[in-house]
Amino acid sequence: MKLDRKKIILLFLFLLAFTVSLFGCHDQQTGVQPTGERENYAAKQVLVKFHDKTSEQAISNIQEKLELKTVKVISQPKNLYLMEILAGDSVEEMAKQLRECPEVLQAEPNYMVNIN
């Protein structure tokens, strides 16, 4: 089946409008207005997973440099930490800065999950 350019563009616009109608509307239950990313997370908190061989000193150096403090070590052998942002950086910006560190395997906001 051969589709001409105009039909492909119309199909794309229809799919885009359908996607926006599903995901771009106000959430009636939580009152959260989605903006493309999920934004219901704890303020000033990030979850950070370090590579297995990352030393405590290296973690401490990263915390000092980025102005973070450990709230809780969630899993010591797995190097998963809940950290609080002490400086004025946004959660998204801090997660981005952490992901740029070679010692960090993963960094994400501390998302809140509601079970209804």
Phi and psi in radians as a Rosetta constraint file:
Dihedral C 1 N 2 CA 2 C 2 CIRCULARHARMONIC -1.749 0.35
Dihedral N 2 CA 2 C 2 N 3 CIRCULARHARMONIC 2.159 0.35
Dihedral C 2 N 3 CA 3 C 3 CIRCULARHARMONIC -1.841 0.35
Dihedral N 3 CA 3 C 3 N 4 CIRCULARHARMONIC 2.320 0.35
Dihedral C 3 N 4 CA 4 C 4 CIRCULARHARMONIC -1.399 0.35
Dihedral N 4 CA 4 C 4 N 5 CIRCULARHARMONIC 2.962 0.35
Dihedral C 4 N 5 CA 5 C 5 CIRCULARHARMONIC -1.016 0.35
Dihedral N 5 CA 5 C 5 N 6 CIRCULARHARMONIC -0.724 0.35
Dihedral C 5 N 6 CA 6 C 6 CIRCULARHARMONIC -1.113 0.35
Dihedral N 6 CA 6 C 6 N 7 CIRCULARHARMONIC -0.733 0.35
Dihedral C 6 N 7 CA 7 C 7 CIRCULARHARMONIC -1.164 0.35
Dihedral N 7 CA 7 C 7 N 8 CIRCULARHARMONIC -0.666 0.35
Dihedral C 7 N 8 CA 8 C 8 CIRCULARHARMONIC -1.140 0.35
Dihedral N 8 CA 8 C 8 N 9 CIRCULARHARMONIC -0.748 0.35
Dihedral C 8 N 9 CA 9 C 9 CIRCULARHARMONIC -1.113 0.35
Dihedral N 9 CA 9 C 9 N 10 CIRCULARHARMONIC -0.766 0.35
Dihedral C 9 N 10 CA 10 C 10 CIRCULARHARMONIC -1.084 0.35
Dihedral N 10 CA 10 C 10 N 11 CIRCULARHARMONIC -0.730 0.35
Dihedral C 10 N 11 CA 11 C 11 CIRCULARHARMONIC -1.097 0.35
Dihedral N 11 CA 11 C 11 N 12 CIRCULARHARMONIC -0.763 0.35
Dihedral C 11 N 12 CA 12 C 12 CIRCULARHARMONIC -1.057 0.35
Dihedral N 12 CA 12 C 12 N 13 CIRCULARHARMONIC -0.810 0.35
Dihedral C 12 N 13 CA 13 C 13 CIRCULARHARMONIC -1.098 0.35
Dihedral N 13 CA 13 C 13 N 14 CIRCULARHARMONIC -0.684 0.35
Dihedral C 13 N 14 CA 14 C 14 CIRCULARHARMONIC -1.099 0.35
Dihedral N 14 CA 14 C 14 N 15 CIRCULARHARMONIC -0.816 0.35
Dihedral C 14 N 15 CA 15 C 15 CIRCULARHARMONIC -1.116 0.35
Dihedral N 15 CA 15 C 15 N 16 CIRCULARHARMONIC -0.671 0.35
Dihedral C 15 N 16 CA 16 C 16 CIRCULARHARMONIC -1.108 0.35
Dihedral N 16 CA 16 C 16 N 17 CIRCULARHARMONIC -0.807 0.35
Dihedral C 16 N 17 CA 17 C 17 CIRCULARHARMONIC -1.097 0.35
Dihedral N 17 CA 17 C 17 N 18 CIRCULARHARMONIC -0.684 0.35
Dihedral C 17 N 18 CA 18 C 18 CIRCULARHARMONIC -1.132 0.35
Dihedral N 18 CA 18 C 18 N 19 CIRCULARHARMONIC -0.777 0.35
Dihedral C 18 N 19 CA 19 C 19 CIRCULARHARMONIC -1.096 0.35
Dihedral N 19 CA 19 C 19 N 20 CIRCULARHARMONIC -0.780 0.35
Dihedral C 19 N 20 CA 20 C 20 CIRCULARHARMONIC -1.084 0.35
Dihedral N 20 CA 20 C 20 N 21 CIRCULARHARMONIC -0.699 0.35
Dihedral C 20 N 21 CA 21 C 21 CIRCULARHARMONIC -1.147 0.35
Dihedral N 21 CA 21 C 21 N 22 CIRCULARHARMONIC -0.540 0.35
Dihedral C 21 N 22 CA 22 C 22 CIRCULARHARMONIC -1.359 0.35
Dihedral N 22 CA 22 C 22 N 23 CIRCULARHARMONIC -0.760 0.35
Dihedral C 22 N 23 CA 23 C 23 CIRCULARHARMONIC -1.925 0.35
Dihedral N 23 CA 23 C 23 N 24 CIRCULARHARMONIC -0.216 0.35
Dihedral C 23 N 24 CA 24 C 24 CIRCULARHARMONIC -1.756 0.35
Dihedral N 24 CA 24 C 24 N 25 CIRCULARHARMONIC 0.232 0.35
Dihedral C 24 N 25 CA 25 C 25 CIRCULARHARMONIC -1.768 0.35
Dihedral N 25 CA 25 C 25 N 26 CIRCULARHARMONIC 2.887 0.35
Dihedral C 25 N 26 CA 26 C 26 CIRCULARHARMONIC -1.180 0.35
Dihedral N 26 CA 26 C 26 N 27 CIRCULARHARMONIC 2.302 0.35
Dihedral C 26 N 27 CA 27 C 27 CIRCULARHARMONIC -1.399 0.35
Dihedral N 27 CA 27 C 27 N 28 CIRCULARHARMONIC 1.979 0.35
Dihedral C 27 N 28 CA 28 C 28 CIRCULARHARMONIC -1.180 0.35
Dihedral N 28 CA 28 C 28 N 29 CIRCULARHARMONIC -0.550 0.35
Dihedral C 28 N 29 CA 29 C 29 CIRCULARHARMONIC -1.343 0.35
Dihedral N 29 CA 29 C 29 N 30 CIRCULARHARMONIC -0.780 0.35
Dihedral C 29 N 30 CA 30 C 30 CIRCULARHARMONIC -1.741 0.35
Dihedral N 30 CA 30 C 30 N 31 CIRCULARHARMONIC -0.294 0.35
Dihedral C 30 N 31 CA 31 C 31 CIRCULARHARMONIC 1.326 0.35
Dihedral N 31 CA 31 C 31 N 32 CIRCULARHARMONIC 0.206 0.35
Dihedral C 31 N 32 CA 32 C 32 CIRCULARHARMONIC -1.544 0.35
Dihedral N 32 CA 32 C 32 N 33 CIRCULARHARMONIC 2.313 0.35
Dihedral C 32 N 33 CA 33 C 33 CIRCULARHARMONIC -1.680 0.35
Dihedral N 33 CA 33 C 33 N 34 CIRCULARHARMONIC 1.831 0.35
Dihedral C 33 N 34 CA 34 C 34 CIRCULARHARMONIC -1.124 0.35
Dihedral N 34 CA 34 C 34 N 35 CIRCULARHARMONIC 2.567 0.35
Dihedral C 34 N 35 CA 35 C 35 CIRCULARHARMONIC -2.274 0.35
Dihedral N 35 CA 35 C 35 N 36 CIRCULARHARMONIC 0.544 0.35
Dihedral C 35 N 36 CA 36 C 36 CIRCULARHARMONIC 1.780 0.35
Dihedral N 36 CA 36 C 36 N 37 CIRCULARHARMONIC -0.530 0.35
Dihedral C 36 N 37 CA 37 C 37 CIRCULARHARMONIC -2.073 0.35
Dihedral N 37 CA 37 C 37 N 38 CIRCULARHARMONIC 2.675 0.35
Dihedral C 37 N 38 CA 38 C 38 CIRCULARHARMONIC -1.341 0.35
Dihedral N 38 CA 38 C 38 N 39 CIRCULARHARMONIC 2.108 0.35
Dihedral C 38 N 39 CA 39 C 39 CIRCULARHARMONIC -2.016 0.35
Dihedral N 39 CA 39 C 39 N 40 CIRCULARHARMONIC 0.307 0.35
Dihedral C 39 N 40 CA 40 C 40 CIRCULARHARMONIC -1.710 0.35
Dihedral N 40 CA 40 C 40 N 41 CIRCULARHARMONIC 1.492 0.35
Dihedral C 40 N 41 CA 41 C 41 CIRCULARHARMONIC -2.378 0.35
Dihedral N 41 CA 41 C 41 N 42 CIRCULARHARMONIC 2.856 0.35
Dihedral C 41 N 42 CA 42 C 42 CIRCULARHARMONIC -1.175 0.35
Dihedral N 42 CA 42 C 42 N 43 CIRCULARHARMONIC 2.361 0.35
Dihedral C 42 N 43 CA 43 C 43 CIRCULARHARMONIC -1.160 0.35
Dihedral N 43 CA 43 C 43 N 44 CIRCULARHARMONIC 2.424 0.35
Dihedral C 43 N 44 CA 44 C 44 CIRCULARHARMONIC 1.082 0.35
Dihedral N 44 CA 44 C 44 N 45 CIRCULARHARMONIC 0.450 0.35
Dihedral C 44 N 45 CA 45 C 45 CIRCULARHARMONIC -2.266 0.35
Dihedral N 45 CA 45 C 45 N 46 CIRCULARHARMONIC 2.449 0.35
Dihedral C 45 N 46 CA 46 C 46 CIRCULARHARMONIC -2.331 0.35
Dihedral N 46 CA 46 C 46 N 47 CIRCULARHARMONIC 2.581 0.35
Dihedral C 46 N 47 CA 47 C 47 CIRCULARHARMONIC -1.740 0.35
Dihedral N 47 CA 47 C 47 N 48 CIRCULARHARMONIC 2.255 0.35
Dihedral C 47 N 48 CA 48 C 48 CIRCULARHARMONIC -2.220 0.35
Dihedral N 48 CA 48 C 48 N 49 CIRCULARHARMONIC 2.203 0.35
Dihedral C 48 N 49 CA 49 C 49 CIRCULARHARMONIC -1.939 0.35
Dihedral N 49 CA 49 C 49 N 50 CIRCULARHARMONIC 2.105 0.35
Dihedral C 49 N 50 CA 50 C 50 CIRCULARHARMONIC -1.651 0.35
Dihedral N 50 CA 50 C 50 N 51 CIRCULARHARMONIC 2.745 0.35
Dihedral C 50 N 51 CA 51 C 51 CIRCULARHARMONIC -1.056 0.35
Dihedral N 51 CA 51 C 51 N 52 CIRCULARHARMONIC 2.631 0.35
Dihedral C 51 N 52 CA 52 C 52 CIRCULARHARMONIC -0.960 0.35
Dihedral N 52 CA 52 C 52 N 53 CIRCULARHARMONIC -0.641 0.35
Dihedral C 52 N 53 CA 53 C 53 CIRCULARHARMONIC -1.624 0.35
Dihedral N 53 CA 53 C 53 N 54 CIRCULARHARMONIC 0.244 0.35
Dihedral C 53 N 54 CA 54 C 54 CIRCULARHARMONIC -1.295 0.35
Dihedral N 54 CA 54 C 54 N 55 CIRCULARHARMONIC 2.232 0.35
Dihedral C 54 N 55 CA 55 C 55 CIRCULARHARMONIC -1.369 0.35
Dihedral N 55 CA 55 C 55 N 56 CIRCULARHARMONIC 2.797 0.35
Dihedral C 55 N 56 CA 56 C 56 CIRCULARHARMONIC -1.080 0.35
Dihedral N 56 CA 56 C 56 N 57 CIRCULARHARMONIC -0.618 0.35
Dihedral C 56 N 57 CA 57 C 57 CIRCULARHARMONIC -1.132 0.35
Dihedral N 57 CA 57 C 57 N 58 CIRCULARHARMONIC -0.729 0.35
Dihedral C 57 N 58 CA 58 C 58 CIRCULARHARMONIC -1.116 0.35
Dihedral N 58 CA 58 C 58 N 59 CIRCULARHARMONIC -0.713 0.35
Dihedral C 58 N 59 CA 59 C 59 CIRCULARHARMONIC -1.108 0.35
Dihedral N 59 CA 59 C 59 N 60 CIRCULARHARMONIC -0.769 0.35
Dihedral C 59 N 60 CA 60 C 60 CIRCULARHARMONIC -1.062 0.35
Dihedral N 60 CA 60 C 60 N 61 CIRCULARHARMONIC -0.705 0.35
Dihedral C 60 N 61 CA 61 C 61 CIRCULARHARMONIC -1.114 0.35
Dihedral N 61 CA 61 C 61 N 62 CIRCULARHARMONIC -0.726 0.35
Dihedral C 61 N 62 CA 62 C 62 CIRCULARHARMONIC -1.116 0.35
Dihedral N 62 CA 62 C 62 N 63 CIRCULARHARMONIC -0.746 0.35
Dihedral C 62 N 63 CA 63 C 63 CIRCULARHARMONIC -1.073 0.35
Dihedral N 63 CA 63 C 63 N 64 CIRCULARHARMONIC -0.748 0.35
Dihedral C 63 N 64 CA 64 C 64 CIRCULARHARMONIC -1.153 0.35
Dihedral N 64 CA 64 C 64 N 65 CIRCULARHARMONIC -0.789 0.35
Dihedral C 64 N 65 CA 65 C 65 CIRCULARHARMONIC -1.101 0.35
Dihedral N 65 CA 65 C 65 N 66 CIRCULARHARMONIC -0.737 0.35
Dihedral C 65 N 66 CA 66 C 66 CIRCULARHARMONIC -1.719 0.35
Dihedral N 66 CA 66 C 66 N 67 CIRCULARHARMONIC 0.056 0.35
Dihedral C 66 N 67 CA 67 C 67 CIRCULARHARMONIC 1.032 0.35
Dihedral N 67 CA 67 C 67 N 68 CIRCULARHARMONIC 1.096 0.35
Dihedral C 67 N 68 CA 68 C 68 CIRCULARHARMONIC -2.148 0.35
Dihedral N 68 CA 68 C 68 N 69 CIRCULARHARMONIC 2.757 0.35
Dihedral C 68 N 69 CA 69 C 69 CIRCULARHARMONIC -2.402 0.35
Dihedral N 69 CA 69 C 69 N 70 CIRCULARHARMONIC 2.573 0.35
Dihedral C 69 N 70 CA 70 C 70 CIRCULARHARMONIC -1.304 0.35
Dihedral N 70 CA 70 C 70 N 71 CIRCULARHARMONIC 2.197 0.35
Dihedral C 70 N 71 CA 71 C 71 CIRCULARHARMONIC -1.568 0.35
Dihedral N 71 CA 71 C 71 N 72 CIRCULARHARMONIC -0.736 0.35
Dihedral C 71 N 72 CA 72 C 72 CIRCULARHARMONIC -2.793 0.35
Dihedral N 72 CA 72 C 72 N 73 CIRCULARHARMONIC 2.411 0.35
Dihedral C 72 N 73 CA 73 C 73 CIRCULARHARMONIC -1.574 0.35
Dihedral N 73 CA 73 C 73 N 74 CIRCULARHARMONIC 1.936 0.35
Dihedral C 73 N 74 CA 74 C 74 CIRCULARHARMONIC -1.365 0.35
Dihedral N 74 CA 74 C 74 N 75 CIRCULARHARMONIC -0.689 0.35
Dihedral C 74 N 75 CA 75 C 75 CIRCULARHARMONIC -2.620 0.35
Dihedral N 75 CA 75 C 75 N 76 CIRCULARHARMONIC 1.792 0.35
Dihedral C 75 N 76 CA 76 C 76 CIRCULARHARMONIC -1.113 0.35
Dihedral N 76 CA 76 C 76 N 77 CIRCULARHARMONIC -0.897 0.35
Dihedral C 76 N 77 CA 77 C 77 CIRCULARHARMONIC -1.106 0.35
Dihedral N 77 CA 77 C 77 N 78 CIRCULARHARMONIC -0.446 0.35
Dihedral C 77 N 78 CA 78 C 78 CIRCULARHARMONIC -1.633 0.35
Dihedral N 78 CA 78 C 78 N 79 CIRCULARHARMONIC -0.064 0.35
Dihedral C 78 N 79 CA 79 C 79 CIRCULARHARMONIC 1.005 0.35
Dihedral N 79 CA 79 C 79 N 80 CIRCULARHARMONIC 0.817 0.35
Dihedral C 79 N 80 CA 80 C 80 CIRCULARHARMONIC -1.879 0.35
Dihedral N 80 CA 80 C 80 N 81 CIRCULARHARMONIC 2.139 0.35
Dihedral C 80 N 81 CA 81 C 81 CIRCULARHARMONIC -2.168 0.35
Dihedral N 81 CA 81 C 81 N 82 CIRCULARHARMONIC 2.486 0.35
Dihedral C 81 N 82 CA 82 C 82 CIRCULARHARMONIC -1.719 0.35
Dihedral N 82 CA 82 C 82 N 83 CIRCULARHARMONIC 2.134 0.35
Dihedral C 82 N 83 CA 83 C 83 CIRCULARHARMONIC -2.158 0.35
Dihedral N 83 CA 83 C 83 N 84 CIRCULARHARMONIC 2.585 0.35
Dihedral C 83 N 84 CA 84 C 84 CIRCULARHARMONIC -1.787 0.35
Dihedral N 84 CA 84 C 84 N 85 CIRCULARHARMONIC 2.405 0.35
Dihedral C 84 N 85 CA 85 C 85 CIRCULARHARMONIC -1.498 0.35
Dihedral N 85 CA 85 C 85 N 86 CIRCULARHARMONIC 2.076 0.35
Dihedral C 85 N 86 CA 86 C 86 CIRCULARHARMONIC -1.569 0.35
Dihedral N 86 CA 86 C 86 N 87 CIRCULARHARMONIC -0.497 0.35
Dihedral C 86 N 87 CA 87 C 87 CIRCULARHARMONIC -1.497 0.35
Dihedral N 87 CA 87 C 87 N 88 CIRCULARHARMONIC -3.037 0.35
Dihedral C 87 N 88 CA 88 C 88 CIRCULARHARMONIC -1.520 0.35
Dihedral N 88 CA 88 C 88 N 89 CIRCULARHARMONIC 0.086 0.35
Dihedral C 88 N 89 CA 89 C 89 CIRCULARHARMONIC -1.133 0.35
Dihedral N 89 CA 89 C 89 N 90 CIRCULARHARMONIC 2.592 0.35
Dihedral C 89 N 90 CA 90 C 90 CIRCULARHARMONIC -1.270 0.35
Dihedral N 90 CA 90 C 90 N 91 CIRCULARHARMONIC 2.815 0.35
Dihedral C 90 N 91 CA 91 C 91 CIRCULARHARMONIC -1.071 0.35
Dihedral N 91 CA 91 C 91 N 92 CIRCULARHARMONIC -0.754 0.35
Dihedral C 91 N 92 CA 92 C 92 CIRCULARHARMONIC -1.107 0.35
Dihedral N 92 CA 92 C 92 N 93 CIRCULARHARMONIC -0.752 0.35
Dihedral C 92 N 93 CA 93 C 93 CIRCULARHARMONIC -1.146 0.35
Dihedral N 93 CA 93 C 93 N 94 CIRCULARHARMONIC -0.711 0.35
Dihedral C 93 N 94 CA 94 C 94 CIRCULARHARMONIC -1.132 0.35
Dihedral N 94 CA 94 C 94 N 95 CIRCULARHARMONIC -0.754 0.35
Dihedral C 94 N 95 CA 95 C 95 CIRCULARHARMONIC -1.057 0.35
Dihedral N 95 CA 95 C 95 N 96 CIRCULARHARMONIC -0.696 0.35
Dihedral C 95 N 96 CA 96 C 96 CIRCULARHARMONIC -1.106 0.35
Dihedral N 96 CA 96 C 96 N 97 CIRCULARHARMONIC -0.810 0.35
Dihedral C 96 N 97 CA 97 C 97 CIRCULARHARMONIC -1.073 0.35
Dihedral N 97 CA 97 C 97 N 98 CIRCULARHARMONIC -0.726 0.35
Dihedral C 97 N 98 CA 98 C 98 CIRCULARHARMONIC -1.124 0.35
Dihedral N 98 CA 98 C 98 N 99 CIRCULARHARMONIC -0.726 0.35
Dihedral C 98 N 99 CA 99 C 99 CIRCULARHARMONIC -1.100 0.35
Dihedral N 99 CA 99 C 99 N 100 CIRCULARHARMONIC -0.390 0.35
Dihedral C 99 N 100 CA 100 C 100 CIRCULARHARMONIC -1.380 0.35
Dihedral N 100 CA 100 C 100 N 101 CIRCULARHARMONIC -0.232 0.35
Dihedral C 100 N 101 CA 101 C 101 CIRCULARHARMONIC -1.347 0.35
Dihedral N 101 CA 101 C 101 N 102 CIRCULARHARMONIC 2.305 0.35
Dihedral C 101 N 102 CA 102 C 102 CIRCULARHARMONIC -1.120 0.35
Dihedral N 102 CA 102 C 102 N 103 CIRCULARHARMONIC -0.411 0.35
Dihedral C 102 N 103 CA 103 C 103 CIRCULARHARMONIC -1.358 0.35
Dihedral N 103 CA 103 C 103 N 104 CIRCULARHARMONIC -0.278 0.35
Dihedral C 103 N 104 CA 104 C 104 CIRCULARHARMONIC -1.637 0.35
Dihedral N 104 CA 104 C 104 N 105 CIRCULARHARMONIC 2.208 0.35
Dihedral C 104 N 105 CA 105 C 105 CIRCULARHARMONIC -1.499 0.35
Dihedral N 105 CA 105 C 105 N 106 CIRCULARHARMONIC -0.703 0.35
Dihedral C 105 N 106 CA 106 C 106 CIRCULARHARMONIC -2.702 0.35
Dihedral N 106 CA 106 C 106 N 107 CIRCULARHARMONIC 2.529 0.35
Dihedral C 106 N 107 CA 107 C 107 CIRCULARHARMONIC -2.542 0.35
Dihedral N 107 CA 107 C 107 N 108 CIRCULARHARMONIC 2.216 0.35
Dihedral C 107 N 108 CA 108 C 108 CIRCULARHARMONIC -2.497 0.35
Dihedral N 108 CA 108 C 108 N 109 CIRCULARHARMONIC 2.729 0.35
Dihedral C 108 N 109 CA 109 C 109 CIRCULARHARMONIC -1.054 0.35
Dihedral N 109 CA 109 C 109 N 110 CIRCULARHARMONIC 2.757 0.35
Dihedral C 109 N 110 CA 110 C 110 CIRCULARHARMONIC -1.493 0.35
Dihedral N 110 CA 110 C 110 N 111 CIRCULARHARMONIC 1.464 0.35
Dihedral C 110 N 111 CA 111 C 111 CIRCULARHARMONIC -1.122 0.35
Dihedral N 111 CA 111 C 111 N 112 CIRCULARHARMONIC 2.474 0.35
Dihedral C 111 N 112 CA 112 C 112 CIRCULARHARMONIC -1.705 0.35
Dihedral N 112 CA 112 C 112 N 113 CIRCULARHARMONIC 2.385 0.35
Dihedral C 112 N 113 CA 113 C 113 CIRCULARHARMONIC -2.064 0.35
Dihedral N 113 CA 113 C 113 N 114 CIRCULARHARMONIC 2.265 0.35
Dihedral C 113 N 114 CA 114 C 114 CIRCULARHARMONIC -1.802 0.35
Dihedral N 114 CA 114 C 114 N 115 CIRCULARHARMONIC 2.277 0.35
Dihedral C 114 N 115 CA 115 C 115 CIRCULARHARMONIC -1.881 0.35
Dihedral N 115 CA 115 C 115 N 116 CIRCULARHARMONIC 2.022 0.35
